[in-house]
């Protein structure tokens, strides 16, 4: 039960925002899992908005045949979302460490 709650055994990798931007430019889908008010305050250009609270209902909006990069404010909610996708059979899933906060600090493009 402990493993189920805390994700032990997860194979989700972490990447930094520079690598996330490089992969996004190469065709990966960046998915922002923050709440609407956070999204409206600023988000990575080109990101798909799927709030973590809507994830079960909206998972079908996320393709299984494309690398998926999950981002939130700092990297915690996106790790949860990445694990949910992994459990649902997604294999090309990566967590963006540092999240949108790091994206903004690195002066990467905003939408």
C-alpha positions in Angstrom: 0.0 0.0 0.0 2.9 2.4 0.8 4.2 1.9 -2.7 0.8 2.6 -4.3 0.5 5.9 -2.3 4.0 7.2 -2.8 4.8 5.9 -6.2 7.7 3.6 -5.4 8.9 1.8 -8.5 7.8 4.6 -10.8 10.0 4.9 -13.9 9.1 8.6 -14.5 12.2 10.5 -15.3 12.9 14.2 -14.3 14.3 16.8 -16.7 15.0 20.4 -16.2 13.2 23.2 -18.0 15.9 23.7 -20.7 15.6 20.1 -21.7 11.8 20.3 -21.6 11.9 23.3 -24.0 14.3 21.4 -26.3 12.0 18.3 -26.3 8.9 20.5 -26.8 10.6 22.1 -29.8 11.3 18.6 -31.1 7.6 17.6 -30.9 6.9 16.5 -27.3 3.6 17.7 -25.7 4.0 19.9 -22.7 1.0 19.5 -20.3 0.5 22.1 -17.5 -1.4 20.5 -14.6 -1.9 23.7 -12.5 -5.3 25.2 -11.7 -6.9 27.7 -14.0 -6.0 30.8 -12.0 -2.3 29.7 -12.0 -2.4 29.0 -15.8 -3.9 32.5 -16.4 -1.0 34.1 -14.5 1.4 32.7 -17.0 2.3 29.4 -18.7 4.8 27.9 -21.0 4.0 28.8 -24.6 2.4 25.9 -26.4 1.5 24.0 -23.3 -1.8 22.1 -23.1 -3.8 22.9 -19.9 -5.2 19.9 -18.1 -5.6 20.7 -14.4 -4.7 17.8 -12.1 -8.2 18.0 -10.6 -9.6 17.2 -14.0 -7.0 14.6 -15.0 -9.1 11.5 -14.8 -11.8 13.1 -16.9 -9.4 14.7 -19.4 -6.7 12.0 -19.8 -8.1 11.1 -23.2 -6.9 14.6 -24.4 -3.3 13.4 -24.0 -1.9 11.2 -26.8 -0.2 8.0 -25.9 2.0 8.0 -29.0 3.9 11.2 -28.2 6.3 12.1 -25.5 4.4 13.9 -22.7 6.2 16.5 -20.5 4.3 17.3 -17.3 4.7 20.7 -15.6 3.2 22.5 -12.7 4.5 25.3 -10.4 7.4 23.5 -8.9 7.3 19.8 -10.0 5.2 18.1 -7.3 1.8 18.0 -8.9 3.3 17.2 -12.3 5.1 14.2 -10.8 1.7 13.0 -9.5 0.2 13.5 -13.0 3.1 11.6 -14.6 2.5 8.7 -12.3 -1.2 8.7 -13.1 -0.4 8.5 -16.8 2.2 5.8 -16.2 -0.4 3.7 -14.4 -2.8 4.3 -17.3 -0.3 2.7 -19.7 1.5 5.8 -21.0 5.2 5.0 -21.6 6.6 8.3 -22.9 6.1 10.4 -19.7 8.5 12.9 -18.1 8.3 15.2 -15.2 9.6 18.8 -15.5 11.6 19.6 -12.3 11.3 23.2 -11.1 8.1 23.6 -13.0 6.8 26.9 -14.3 8.7 28.8 -11.7 12.0 27.6 -13.2 10.6 28.1 -16.7 10.0 31.8 -15.9 13.4 32.2 -14.1 15.1 30.8 -17.2 13.2 33.4 -19.4 11.7 30.7 -21.6 8.7 31.7 -23.8 5.3 32.3 -22.1 1.9 32.0 -23.6 
